[in-house]
Amino acid sequence: MSRLLSALTTLVLSLGLALPASATCAGRNLFTEMTPERRAEIEASAAEFPFATGNFWRATRGDEVITIAGTYHFDDPRHAPNIAALTPHITAATTVLVEAGPEEEKALMAHIAQDPSTMVITEGLPLNQRLPTEVWDPLKKALSDRGIPPFMTAKFQPWYVLTLLSIPPCAMTTMTEKPKGLDGAVIDTALAAGVPVRGLEPFDTLFTIFDGMTPEELTEMLVSTLAIEEMSEDYFTTLVDSYFAGESRKAWELMRFVSYDLPGYTRDQIDADFARMEELVSSSRNRAWIPVLTEAAAQGPVFTAFGALHLSGEDGVLNLLQKEGFTLEELPL
């Protein structure tokens, strides 16, 4: 896989899976510093994908209505006007569907409590003995910068280390409680209004994603994530700003073009890596969500919220719904 494919994990996990941090970083937006020609090239690449821009949509098919919110899972004051505008749609829904609802979160916590090996290494060598020194030394420093001592880092499963590395130190060190993000605000609003909240997928989906990767791929992702550690805050800021501009696909394409610049890789190799990653963490899940959404919509209006990167692309939720006969319109929030 691409040496910078782990940077995609940063993007995917930031916009698509909940993580324990708050977003108070002040890095540079890399789009504002690149040449106009480079930015235009990335924007043109993003525009080739269906539904490349926009976070909030309505899908209709006859009497069936699905209101869709592409989300960002970290806390940010910019969520406030969006949740205010979305509240009437949430409270009018028969069902609210999110990636992981309250029941799924409970099941996940129970699963981890019953089987600690999902999070920590209980058999075999710890990471400090599995990884070569040139990988372990920067890894333990990177996690120490996030407030995690080396003896704990050595015990974590590689997938969990990757999720922690996807959060820059500036966000980890300001953590005070589990963030809600836009997803949490949607759930709270629905529950306060008495609207049922259900998960789009099983609670163990996160484990399934990483189970689909080989140990060699996970190690390579650790190495490549560490290679951009010094710029983690800049990437984080760029990705977040892109989300609030409704341009998450452009942020995905930024990472593709960064990878194109790496020595030793052809564009075809990079594109193949990106296609594999998108299938693993997004497309396969999107296809599984469509019957859940349409079955719920047959019972009444649905509100659904999930990571914004699931919106765009040939196998993005919006394009898949359109193929099912739904008409899509962007909501002017």
Secondary structure as a PSIPRED ss2 file (coil, helix, strand):
# PSIPRED VFORMAT (PSIPRED V4.0)

   1 M C   1.000  0.000  0.000
   2 S C   1.000  0.000  0.000
   3 R C   1.000  0.000  0.000
   4 L C   1.000  0.000  0.000
   5 L H   0.000  1.000  0.000
   6 S H   0.000  1.000  0.000
   7 A H   0.000  1.000  0.000
   8 L H   0.000  1.000  0.000
   9 T H   0.000  1.000  0.000
  10 T H   0.000  1.000  0.000
  11 L H   0.000  1.000  0.000
  12 V H   0.000  1.000  0.000
  13 L H   0.000  1.000  0.000
  14 S H   0.000  1.000  0.000
  15 L H   0.000  1.000  0.000
  16 G H   0.000  1.000  0.000
  17 L C   1.000  0.000  0.000
  18 A C   1.000  0.000  0.000
  19 L C   1.000  0.000  0.000
  20 P C   1.000  0.000  0.000
  21 A C   1.000  0.000  0.000
  22 S C   1.000  0.000  0.000
  23 A C   1.000  0.000  0.000
  24 T C   1.000  0.000  0.000
  25 C C   1.000  0.000  0.000
  26 A C   1.000  0.000  0.000
  27 G C   1.000  0.000  0.000
  28 R C   1.000  0.000  0.000
  29 N C   1.000  0.000  0.000
  30 L H   0.000  1.000  0.000
  31 F H   0.000  1.000  0.000
  32 T H   0.000  1.000  0.000
  33 E C   1.000  0.000  0.000
  34 M C   1.000  0.000  0.000
  35 T C   1.000  0.000  0.000
  36 P H   0.000  1.000  0.000
  37 E H   0.000  1.000  0.000
  38 R H   0.000  1.000  0.000
  39 R H   0.000  1.000  0.000
  40 A H   0.000  1.000  0.000
  41 E H   0.000  1.000  0.000
  42 I H   0.000  1.000  0.000
  43 E H   0.000  1.000  0.000
  44 A H   0.000  1.000  0.000
  45 S H   0.000  1.000  0.000
  46 A H   0.000  1.000  0.000
  47 A H   0.000  1.000  0.000
  48 E C   1.000  0.000  0.000
  49 F C   1.000  0.000  0.000
  50 P C   1.000  0.000  0.000
  51 F C   1.000  0.000  0.000
  52 A C   1.000  0.000  0.000
  53 T C   1.000  0.000  0.000
  54 G C   1.000  0.000  0.000
  55 N C   1.000  0.000  0.000
  56 F E   0.000  0.000  1.000
  57 W E   0.000  0.000  1.000
  58 R E   0.000  0.000  1.000
  59 A E   0.000  0.000  1.000
  60 T E   0.000  0.000  1.000
  61 R E   0.000  0.000  1.000
  62 G C   1.000  0.000  0.000
  63 D C   1.000  0.000  0.000
  64 E E   0.000  0.000  1.000
  65 V E   0.000  0.000  1.000
  66 I E   0.000  0.000  1.000
  67 T E   0.000  0.000  1.000
  68 I E   0.000  0.000  1.000
  69 A E   0.000  0.000  1.000
  70 G E   0.000  0.000  1.000
  71 T E   0.000  0.000  1.000
  72 Y C   1.000  0.000  0.000
  73 H C   1.000  0.000  0.000
  74 F C   1.000  0.000  0.000
  75 D C   1.000  0.000  0.000
  76 D C   1.000  0.000  0.000
  77 P C   1.000  0.000  0.000
  78 R C   1.000  0.000  0.000
  79 H H   0.000  1.000  0.000
  80 A H   0.000  1.000  0.000
  81 P H   0.000  1.000  0.000
  82 N H   0.000  1.000  0.000
  83 I H   0.000  1.000  0.000
  84 A H   0.000  1.000  0.000
  85 A H   0.000  1.000  0.000
  86 L H   0.000  1.000  0.000
  87 T H   0.000  1.000  0.000
  88 P H   0.000  1.000  0.000
  89 H H   0.000  1.000  0.000
  90 I H   0.000  1.000  0.000
  91 T H   0.000  1.000  0.000
  92 A C   1.000  0.000  0.000
  93 A C   1.000  0.000  0.000
  94 T C   1.000  0.000  0.000
  95 T E   0.000  0.000  1.000
  96 V E   0.000  0.000  1.000
  97 L E   0.000  0.000  1.000
  98 V E   0.000  0.000  1.000
  99 E C   1.000  0.000  0.000
 100 A C   1.000  0.000  0.000
 101 G C   1.000  0.000  0.000
 102 P H   0.000  1.000  0.000
 103 E H   0.000  1.000  0.000
 104 E H   0.000  1.000  0.000
 105 E H   0.000  1.000  0.000
 106 K H   0.000  1.000  0.000
 107 A H   0.000  1.000  0.000
 108 L H   0.000  1.000  0.000
 109 M H   0.000  1.000  0.000
 110 A H   0.000  1.000  0.000
 111 H H   0.000  1.000  0.000
 112 I H   0.000  1.000  0.000
 113 A H   0.000  1.000  0.000
 114 Q H   0.000  1.000  0.000
 115 D C   1.000  0.000  0.000
 116 P H   0.000  1.000  0.000
 117 S H   0.000  1.000  0.000
 118 T H   0.000  1.000  0.000
 119 M C   1.000  0.000  0.000
 120 V E   0.000  0.000  1.000
 121 I C   1.000  0.000  0.000
 122 T C   1.000  0.000  0.000
 123 E C   1.000  0.000  0.000
 124 G C   1.000  0.000  0.000
 125 L C   1.000  0.000  0.000
 126 P C   1.000  0.000  0.000
 127 L H   0.000  1.000  0.000
 128 N H   0.000  1.000  0.000
 129 Q H   0.000  1.000  0.000
 130 R H   0.000  1.000  0.000
 131 L C   1.000  0.000  0.000
 132 P C   1.000  0.000  0.000
 133 T H   0.000  1.000  0.000
 134 E H   0.000  1.000  0.000
 135 V H   0.000  1.000  0.000
 136 W H   0.000  1.000  0.000
 137 D H   0.000  1.000  0.000
 138 P H   0.000  1.000  0.000
 139 L H   0.000  1.000  0.000
 140 K H   0.000  1.000  0.000
 141 K H   0.000  1.000  0.000
 142 A H   0.000  1.000  0.000
 143 L H   0.000  1.000  0.000
 144 S H   0.000  1.000  0.000
 145 D C   1.000  0.000  0.000
 146 R C   1.000  0.000  0.000
 147 G C   1.000  0.000  0.000
 148 I C   1.000  0.000  0.000
 149 P C   1.000  0.000  0.000
 150 P H   0.000  1.000  0.000
 151 F H   0.000  1.000  0.000
 152 M H   0.000  1.000  0.000
 153 T H   0.000  1.000  0.000
 154 A C   1.000  0.000  0.000
 155 K C   1.000  0.000  0.000
 156 F E   0.000  0.000  1.000
 157 Q C   1.000  0.000  0.000
 158 P H   0.000  1.000  0.000
 159 W H   0.000  1.000  0.000
 160 Y H   0.000  1.000  0.000
 161 V H   0.000  1.000  0.000
 162 L H   0.000  1.000  0.000
 163 T H   0.000  1.000  0.000
 164 L H   0.000  1.000  0.000
 165 L H   0.000  1.000  0.000
 166 S C   1.000  0.000  0.000
 167 I C   1.000  0.000  0.000
 168 P C   1.000  0.000  0.000
 169 P H   0.000  1.000  0.000
 170 C H   0.000  1.000  0.000
 171 A H   0.000  1.000  0.000
 172 M H   0.000  1.000  0.000
 173 T C   1.000  0.000  0.000
 174 T C   1.000  0.000  0.000
 175 M C   1.000  0.000  0.000
 176 T C   1.000  0.000  0.000
 177 E C   1.000  0.000  0.000
 178 K C   1.000  0.000  0.000
 179 P C   1.000  0.000  0.000
 180 K C   1.000  0.000  0.000
 181 G H   0.000  1.000  0.000
 182 L H   0.000  1.000  0.000
 183 D H   0.000  1.000  0.000
 184 G H   0.000  1.000  0.000
 185 A H   0.000  1.000  0.000
 186 V H   0.000  1.000  0.000
 187 I H   0.000  1.000  0.000
 188 D H   0.000  1.000  0.000
 189 T H   0.000  1.000  0.000
 190 A H   0.000  1.000  0.000
 191 L H   0.000  1.000  0.000
 192 A H   0.000  1.000  0.000
 193 A C   1.000  0.000  0.000
 194 G C   1.000  0.000  0.000
 195 V C   1.000  0.000  0.000
 196 P C   1.000  0.000  0.000
 197 V E   0.000  0.000  1.000
 198 R E   0.000  0.000  1.000
 199 G E   0.000  0.000  1.000
 200 L C   1.000  0.000  0.000
 201 E C   1.000  0.000  0.000
 202 P C   1.000  0.000  0.000
 203 F C   1.000  0.000  0.000
 204 D C   1.000  0.000  0.000
 205 T H   0.000  1.000  0.000
 206 L H   0.000  1.000  0.000
 207 F H   0.000  1.000  0.000
 208 T H   0.000  1.000  0.000
 209 I H   0.000  1.000  0.000
 210 F H   0.000  1.000  0.000
 211 D H   0.000  1.000  0.000
 212 G C   1.000  0.000  0.000
 213 M C   1.000  0.000  0.000
 214 T C   1.000  0.000  0.000
 215 P H   0.000  1.000  0.000
 216 E H   0.000  1.000  0.000
 217 E H   0.000  1.000  0.000
 218 L H   0.000  1.000  0.000
 219 T H   0.000  1.000  0.000
 220 E H   0.000  1.000  0.000
 221 M H   0.000  1.000  0.000
 222 L H   0.000  1.000  0.000
 223 V H   0.000  1.000  0.000
 224 S H   0.000  1.000  0.000
 225 T H   0.000  1.000  0.000
 226 L H   0.000  1.000  0.000
 227 A H   0.000  1.000  0.000
 228 I C   1.000  0.000  0.000
 229 E H   0.000  1.000  0.000
 230 E H   0.000  1.000  0.000
 231 M H   0.000  1.000  0.000
 232 S H   0.000  1.000  0.000
 233 E H   0.000  1.000  0.000
 234 D H   0.000  1.000  0.000
 235 Y H   0.000  1.000  0.000
 236 F H   0.000  1.000  0.000
 237 T H   0.000  1.000  0.000
 238 T H   0.000  1.000  0.000
 239 L H   0.000  1.000  0.000
 240 V H   0.000  1.000  0.000
 241 D H   0.000  1.000  0.000
 242 S H   0.000  1.000  0.000
 243 Y H   0.000  1.000  0.000
 244 F H   0.000  1.000  0.000
 245 A C   1.000  0.000  0.000
 246 G C   1.000  0.000  0.000
 247 E C   1.000  0.000  0.000
 248 S H   0.000  1.000  0.000
 249 R H   0.000  1.000  0.000
 250 K H   0.000  1.000  0.000
 251 A H   0.000  1.000  0.000
 252 W H   0.000  1.000  0.000
 253 E H   0.000  1.000  0.000
 254 L H   0.000  1.000  0.000
 255 M H   0.000  1.000  0.000
 256 R H   0.000  1.000  0.000
 257 F H   0.000  1.000  0.000
 258 V H   0.000  1.000  0.000
 259 S H   0.000  1.000  0.000
 260 Y H   0.000  1.000  0.000
 261 D C   1.000  0.000  0.000
 262 L C   1.000  0.000  0.000
 263 P C   1.000  0.000  0.000
 264 G C   1.000  0.000  0.000
 265 Y C   1.000  0.000  0.000
 266 T C   1.000  0.000  0.000
 267 R H   0.000  1.000  0.000
 268 D H   0.000  1.000  0.000
 269 Q H   0.000  1.000  0.000
 270 I H   0.000  1.000  0.000
 271 D H   0.000  1.000  0.000
 272 A H   0.000  1.000  0.000
 273 D H   0.000  1.000  0.000
 274 F H   0.000  1.000  0.000
 275 A H   0.000  1.000  0.000
 276 R H   0.000  1.000  0.000
 277 M H   0.000  1.000  0.000
 278 E H   0.000  1.000  0.000
 279 E H   0.000  1.000  0.000
 280 L H   0.000  1.000  0.000
 281 V H   0.000  1.000  0.000
 282 S H   0.000  1.000  0.000
 283 S H   0.000  1.000  0.000
 284 S H   0.000  1.000  0.000
 285 R H   0.000  1.000  0.000
 286 N H   0.000  1.000  0.000
 287 R H   0.000  1.000  0.000
 288 A H   0.000  1.000  0.000
 289 W H   0.000  1.000  0.000
 290 I H   0.000  1.000  0.000
 291 P H   0.000  1.000  0.000
 292 V H   0.000  1.000  0.000
 293 L H   0.000  1.000  0.000
 294 T H   0.000  1.000  0.000
 295 E H   0.000  1.000  0.000
 296 A H   0.000  1.000  0.000
 297 A H   0.000  1.000  0.000
 298 A C   1.000  0.000  0.000
 299 Q C   1.000  0.000  0.000
 300 G C   1.000  0.000  0.000
 301 P C   1.000  0.000  0.000
 302 V E   0.000  0.000  1.000
 303 F E   0.000  0.000  1.000
 304 T E   0.000  0.000  1.000
 305 A E   0.000  0.000  1.000
 306 F E   0.000  0.000  1.000
 307 G E   0.000  0.000  1.000
 308 A H   0.000  1.000  0.000
 309 L H   0.000  1.000  0.000
 310 H H   0.000  1.000  0.000
 311 L C   1.000  0.000  0.000
 312 S C   1.000  0.000  0.000
 313 G C   1.000  0.000  0.000
 314 E C   1.000  0.000  0.000
 315 D C   1.000  0.000  0.000
 316 G C   1.000  0.000  0.000
 317 V H   0.000  1.000  0.000
 318 L H   0.000  1.000  0.000
 319 N H   0.000  1.000  0.000
 320 L H   0.000  1.000  0.000
 321 L H   0.000  1.000  0.000
 322 Q H   0.000  1.000  0.000
 323 K H   0.000  1.000  0.000
 324 E C   1.000  0.000  0.000
 325 G C   1.000  0.000  0.000
 326 F C   1.000  0.000  0.000
 327 T E   0.000  0.000  1.000
 328 L E   0.000  0.000  1.000
 329 E E   0.000  0.000  1.000
 330 E E   0.000  0.000  1.000
 331 L C   1.000  0.000  0.000
 332 P C   1.000  0.000  0.000
 333 L C   1.000  0.000  0.000
